């Protein structure tokens, strides 16, 4: 307080990050600064102890200069429930709001006043799709939206059973929304996105389940965005616990990520089954997608490649009819090689019919071409569709602090 009295009445930014500094100031110090509520313009508190959040929840004065607010509890600690009196129930100058694992039942009331909000991130939400969309409907200037739904409590809000088709819902238009990330159970997420229209150019979706992909309204939502038509490259990656497909568009000399679908696998060897199903459920024909990269994690258990159903690999690959260049990392080669051995006769030109090049990545000196790929190339030669094999050396460089920070950012923002 003495320091604040010395300086002129400049705007105040509160930035406390336990992930970087490892220690936060005392609760008393933080609260003393927050008492200057007419001057505080930004609040960023990441890794806050419960005692600090309890004090924050009691703040009922309005913050007329506040443009950014981000709160997250310390790992493993429960945050208190914030009342509707928080910030006086109004934040008209707020432009960015990020609440992670913060229980705030009255968030809708606060957002009614945030007509200038550009960025909104809400983690661990427990709301029905109807109420969530109603909250968003007035945010006409919103550009970036991230929603993470509680993976247990949202089960009660499913509006249709496994064998039923969901009803059609009236759409809410978010005219400025371009970046959208959402995570939760697939059916709940479908109920949300089926109600949203926006000029999106970047979408990130994380599914907690791995087999419930018969969700046609989600496919319609992606179709309305029109971001898939110009995708020229796809990256597929998988491990024993998750699988991912990412689509890119080329702008000038740079590839921009436009769609990222992540499935958190619950069953040990279900990654290829999940990928095959998600491609069947979501992806329309991609006439401009000419480059496909497939990589497996180095942390897969020994012998995993022999447990994968070869038919599911064939089902997955058949979606990429325009791909000319296929890149496989060392572990992915093992599974794709087994799948290509299944292609005999006329099927050899129906899977990856436009393929011209296969690049095999290896961190060491190139070895012999695997048997399945050799047979595939020979069959394609006879069919008049030749394919050339290339060997590509890879170099791994690790920077542990950077990797850790990127992991934290990826989990939190789901945009990295």
Order of alpha helices (4+ residues) and beta strands (2+ residues): alpha-beta-alpha-alpha-beta-alpha-beta-beta-alpha-beta-alpha-beta-beta-beta-alpha-beta-beta-alpha-beta-beta-beta-alpha-beta-alpha-beta-alpha-alpha-beta-alpha-beta-alpha
